[in-house]
């Protein structure tokens, strides 16, 4: 080919290549103007499709790619919540806060319900409507001081107070039976008149005395490895307990005697009494209780009122039936605080033995379940303290206090619900009565002291002190290299 023809051909090829480069990258199927946007990139994307016509697999729903890990299921979320709750529940200070919080909440709610339930009773006695509330409030203030004192006392001092407290309680229980000193209330000779509107029931302090003295006795025998012999386990614990029971039964107070018996069996159970020995003592106590009930028409009538729905002949089951009426009329959330109908003379002892019925009428099922939950938390914390300690005295004393409060609460609430005979025992920390409130609040302070004695709890409380925290922060700052500042 001549040189001029080759140059012409090469010029033609160059002009075609330039036209191809300047031509927009528009596919044949999309002839016409392109929509707004980066047209060259869109054209490149369409031209890069495979020629086979196969389509991409659809992306999973929710905008997640194939390599994205799936979301945790509902079971995993529930499991994580459970693990967090379990870790929070296993913290060293859980028992400490449960005992302190539940004890104070029960006492405060009890003050509110005592005021609401006792107004009409006080007006019937020609007293101010706040008469019973003021007495209970004074007892609660004194009890709060006792609780704080007991929570700060060392264990050695608690053990040292066991014998003087037992001796003083026995002396006062003997004075109750002396004519002119002891008083009879509702047929029970178990009160001492202190002057003015104040009275004292020494048998309530007998529960605390038996727990402290029995715990110290069993702890010392365990240290000497004497509890393996049944005579050392029973003597002198059982004879002293039966002496207290005899003094109580002389006054006719079988309800308090039942609580004292429950404390005795709780101590024997914690001491590891053999099943035969435990069953023998339990059978003997049941036999004595049956004879005491059988020989008393009043106790037999109370036993026959279990599950009663009508007052019965001579209104023998009047109190039990009207307690059920009060609970039934409360509904889910109650009629309102202070709006009870049964406390207007229909329900006897609305602020003492049957204050739980007034709570159900005014606060409903929500209020009664709240009270039950607080007692359950207090009982669980006591069991936890008794089960985690290595000190035998703490184990016996914590178990005895837990048995006392839970057994008395079960007997009182069971009587209000019509499931148990009316025993005439108050609801701990809740019912009216300073003689019952003072030793119970001291026992709660005792439990707080036991919870503080746990090594992990003691370390956690020490870390919360401002001085310790400041020293710890200074130590951490001093350990840092100088270049990090």
Helices and strands as residue ranges (DSSP letters): H 3-22, G 28-30, H 39-47, H 74-89, H 94-124, H 131-152, H 155-176, E 182-185, E 188-195, E 198-200, H 202-223, H 230-234, H 237-250, H 254-270, H 275-294, H 297-304, G 313-315, H 318-328, H 355-388, H 392-416, H 434-452, H 455-463, H 466-479, G 482-484
